[in-house]
Every structure is written in C-alpha cells, then in structure tokens.
C-alpha cells in the first residue's frame, strides 16, 4: 500500500511510505532460523578444527616416536663404539706397559704418580690460604710435626735404590743402621775401600736390602750372577722388585738386586747326602725333612719358604701324616706342586716338582710321614733343581725351619 502527501507554500515533494505485510526483523521464525544457522556454522568450524588438530597431533606423535626410537638406536650405537674404543685403548696401554717384559711398567707408574702429584700441587695452589707461614709457629704441636728430616718407617720394605748425601758427622755404620742394611752392602754399591772413605757432600747409593747391586751385561745369566756373588739364582728370581718373569730372561743394562750377595764370592758348591740333610735347623722337630739336600735359600719377607737343593729326581718325603688337598700344575710360578694338610691348622706346600706320586683324589690322598710323595724338579719359576718348601699355620706363613729337627 502506498500513500502520497504534499504541503502548501513549499516546493512540491512527495513522502512515500511503504507498508509490508511481512516484517522480517520482527519475525520469530527468522530469529530461530538465524540461531540454527549460526550454531551449525560454529559446530562445523569446531569439528573441522578438531579434525585438523587430531590429524596433526597424530602426525606429530608418530614423528616424535620415530625420532625418539632413532635417537635411542643412535645412542646405543655410539655407546657400543665408545666401549669398544675404551677396550682397545686399554689393550693398547697393556701392550705398551708389558713391552719387553714390563720394561715401561715402572716408568709409567712413577710418571703417573708424578703427574697426579703435579696436578694436586697446581690445584691446591688455587685454594692456598692468605695466612703467612710464620703465623703457624704459634702452634707448637704443628711446628714440631713439620720437620725437614726424612722419616723411614720401620718394617716397610723399600723397592728402589736411593741416593743419600753425606752430612757432617755421618758415619757409615749409622747410615747402614738407618736404612737397615749391612755396611758391606753400602761399600760394595759405592766401591768404597773402607768405612772412613766418605766425606760430607758425597752421594751414596743405598740398596734396598743387604746384598749386591749388579748391572746386567751381554752374556750374563742368573746362574753366572749367582755364582759370582755367592747367591742362589732362585733368590734373585724370587726378589719381587727384580721383575723377572717365568722366561727368566735378562736384558743388558738391567740392574738386579742380589739379596744376601757378597763380593768377592766363592763359587757355591751344593752337596747332597743319602741319609740326612747337612743343615741342622734347630726347630721343635714337629716335621721331618722333606728332602735330603742343602739349603740354597732361607726364608725372608719376600720368600716365606726354605729352598732345599738336591739332584734332579731325588725323592720328596711327607714331613708328617696328612691329607693331600692339591696336586697339580700351577700357573703362578710353583710349577708342579702339592699342598698337604697336616691338621691343627698346619699346611705345607711342595713346589717345583718333576713328578707327583700321590693325588688329591678322595681315598688316595692320605700320606704318612716319610712316604715318597714326589720328585725333585725345576718346573715353574726355577733356575735349578730344588724343593720350595713352604709351611702355613691357619693361613699365615711361618718359618719352616722352626718345625724341622
């Protein structure tokens, strides 16, 4: 429907009013339709976003899992490679240290200690105190404890030859007492003619034990060295700081310590008797003699046994009634050896044998005093036919001579 109107005294114009039968803005149906459409659009948008995020999340999760698995495989491979590298490095270090029977072992150990000590000093200097040294003199206990004198612990064996500078008032006898060796050992090591031939400022070579220092030359052997210094070659082999392996090979320039050696020595003569040993031990007689021969090496801190030299194949006897617990070939230098349990905590080791007459098998391991249980030989770390006879009480090594007649 359309209405038109005009006003007087003014320009002619028309005002037109349109009247509609249906008003969309006021319609309830339109509002419901708009609400439904908006909700549907929001739902579709939310669903599309969820779908997209889900797909991306699945893709990211799979890629992350794949990366993690590959990372684990890579780390495993690198770890195995690193372990193999450490193993090869260790083998290389061992081969280097054991080159020519451990020629580099002692220098490597000493060099390592020197490096560690140097690093400790360097690191320690970073944390040094600012208190002046003279401030510590107020503490009388600390002042007394800090002394420049070298303290030599009693009972601790030395492994190396040391140098000593003679001071005013020093006497050779006092120096020998300080280092617990004989005066002759110092004289021989320094080519001294008398005990009065030292003066302040002299540098003396001090052997670790009473004996002789020998510089190995081409052609030297353990037998010749033993004969030269009236010492049993087995003593030289058994001294732990000579570092002689089972090959018994020597190298030119090597310095050997001959414990108990003498200058000049007479050539040693070993005799054997058919009925009795030539040495009276002065023990309690609990055990009998295991072999008839002569003592070639006495017990010491590095050799807790007595060596009895006898001709090859001489019989070895049981020193008392007992039971054989071991009868085998050893890889630790004893060679063919036997261990017999004599009860009351006493066991005896017979080493370097050439044959065994009894076994450790149950029922065949009982022995009686005086029974032949083996034969003299030179198996293992050995320089000549002899018996290595070692006695232990409750696992502690004791002097065998204290039990022999």
C-alpha angles and dihedrals in degrees: 000000000000128000125192128194136179133196128217124240094025138079115292112260136153131226112208122198121192117205117194124201092217122045110200095192092058097041118115091205091058093052091051091048092050092048093051092048092050093048090049091050092049092048093048091048093048092046091049091049092048091049092049093047092047093052092047091046092052090048092048092046093052092046091048092049091048091049092048093050092048089048091053091049090049093049091048091051092048092046092052090047091050092050091050089049091052090048092051090046091051092049090048092050091048092049091049093048093046094047109133094002097313098315091153097039098091095040089049092050093046092045091050091051089049092051093047091048091049092050090048091052092048094047091043091054089060089063099039117141124247093225111114117244093241090063089071093062089081088072103076094190093054092043091055093046094052103077129152092219116109112241114211111203114228117241095018111120119229118224102191139057109251134201122234126192113216115237132198111289095018118143126196091235092054091049090050091050092049092054094037096236134113124273090236091058090059092044093051093046092052101033091242118170097202141003090254096058096092127093135183112287095030116132113225127198110226117200117216094237138016107283142065135308113224126192107212116235132188110288095024119135134182091252094053092045091050091050092047095054099031092246133128111252090224088063090058091048094047095050099103098214094059088072096213114165129207092277087067088213120156129203128214112260094027115134113224126195111220105199111214093005121150138204120251098017129191115231107267117243119201118201130184128205126211098219111024142012118260094227127076108210098190094219130140095273094237090136131037124230113282095209139006109245144085130294109253099174131022127212119279138162091272095038110042094183143065121249116213116195118215138152117285112274095020112150120262117212134207108251092212143350110295151123127271110234100171132027113162149103112281127212093204100077100277093099113193104004145160135210119204124192111216097181131244088074095300121131129169131205122211110193142179091034124163095209142011122222096187135038137215091242114128110263093019099062102079115110132182129214111280094017115139105246102166149339135262114261144146107245124145120010096356137137100189141000110293143123121254102209116189127175127196131187115203088342095307118117114238134183106276091205089068089066100041123091 
